[in-house]
């Protein structure tokens, strides 16, 4: 990322819209950064609600189910017991 920083930049040298509300005799710190642009060949297309819901459904179907509370408790107890034995 490209960045330009100017410390102690005279307010009187700034464009009028940036000088607004500042004393002309003051100095400021100016930071200019280039905004990230989309890579060539990619577009930021707006997705429909249905497309988003379809993606969420695919994600939900592909993930591993959470264990029930009883199974989780017994796993934790087994791990705790292993540490107690040492």
C-alpha positions as CSV (number, residue, x, y, z in Angstrom):
1,X,0.0,0.0,0.0
2,X,1.3,3.4,-0.9
3,X,1.3,6.1,1.8
4,X,2.5,9.7,1.9
5,X,2.9,11.4,5.2
6,X,3.8,15.1,5.7
7,X,4.3,16.4,9.2
8,X,4.0,20.1,10.0
9,X,2.3,20.9,6.7
10,X,1.1,24.5,6.6
11,X,-2.7,24.8,6.7
12,X,-2.6,27.7,4.2
13,X,-1.3,25.2,1.5
14,X,-4.3,22.9,1.9
15,X,-7.3,23.0,-0.5
16,X,-10.1,25.2,0.7
17,X,-12.4,22.3,1.7
18,X,-9.6,20.9,4.0
19,X,-8.8,24.3,5.5
20,X,-12.3,24.9,6.8
21,X,-12.3,25.4,10.5
22,X,-8.5,25.6,10.9
23,X,-6.3,28.5,11.7
24,X,-4.4,29.6,8.5
25,X,-1.2,29.9,10.6
26,X,-1.3,26.4,12.0
27,X,0.4,23.3,10.8
28,X,-1.1,19.8,10.4
29,X,-0.1,16.2,9.7
30,X,-1.3,15.1,6.3
31,X,-1.6,11.3,5.6
32,X,-2.5,10.2,2.1
33,X,-3.2,6.5,1.5
34,X,-4.3,4.9,-1.8
35,X,-7.5,3.0,-1.3
36,X,-7.4,-0.7,-2.1
37,X,-9.0,-1.4,-5.5
38,X,-10.5,-4.6,-6.7
39,X,-8.1,-6.9,-8.5
40,X,-8.5,-6.9,-12.3
41,X,-11.0,-9.5,-13.4
42,X,-13.0,-9.5,-10.2
43,X,-16.1,-7.5,-9.5
44,X,-17.9,-6.6,-6.4
45,X,-21.4,-7.7,-7.5
46,X,-24.3,-7.3,-5.2
47,X,-25.7,-10.6,-4.1
48,X,-29.4,-11.3,-3.9
49,X,-30.9,-12.4,-0.6
50,X,-31.6,-15.8,-2.1
51,X,-28.0,-16.3,-3.1
52,X,-26.9,-15.5,0.4
53,X,-29.4,-17.8,1.9
54,X,-28.3,-20.6,-0.5
55,X,-24.7,-20.1,0.6
56,X,-25.6,-20.2,4.2
57,X,-27.6,-23.5,3.7
58,X,-24.6,-25.0,1.9
59,X,-22.3,-24.0,4.8
60,X,-24.8,-25.4,7.3
61,X,-25.0,-28.8,5.5
62,X,-21.2,-29.1,5.2
63,X,-20.3,-28.5,8.8
64,X,-19.8,-31.0,11.6
65,X,-22.7,-31.1,14.0
66,X,-22.1,-29.8,17.5
67,X,-22.0,-32.6,20.2
68,X,-24.9,-32.7,22.6
69,X,-24.3,-31.4,26.1
70,X,-23.9,-34.8,27.7
71,X,-21.2,-35.9,25.2
72,X,-19.4,-32.6,25.7
73,X,-19.4,-33.0,29.5
74,X,-18.1,-36.6,29.3
75,X,-15.3,-35.5,27.0
76,X,-14.2,-32.8,29.3
77,X,-14.4,-35.1,32.4
78,X,-12.3,-37.7,30.6
79,X,-9.6,-35.1,29.8
80,X,-9.7,-33.8,33.3
81,X,-9.3,-37.3,34.7
82,X,-6.3,-37.9,32.4
83,X,-4.6,-34.8,34.0
84,X,-5.5,-36.0,37.5
85,X,-3.8,-39.4,36.9
86,X,-0.4,-37.8,36.1
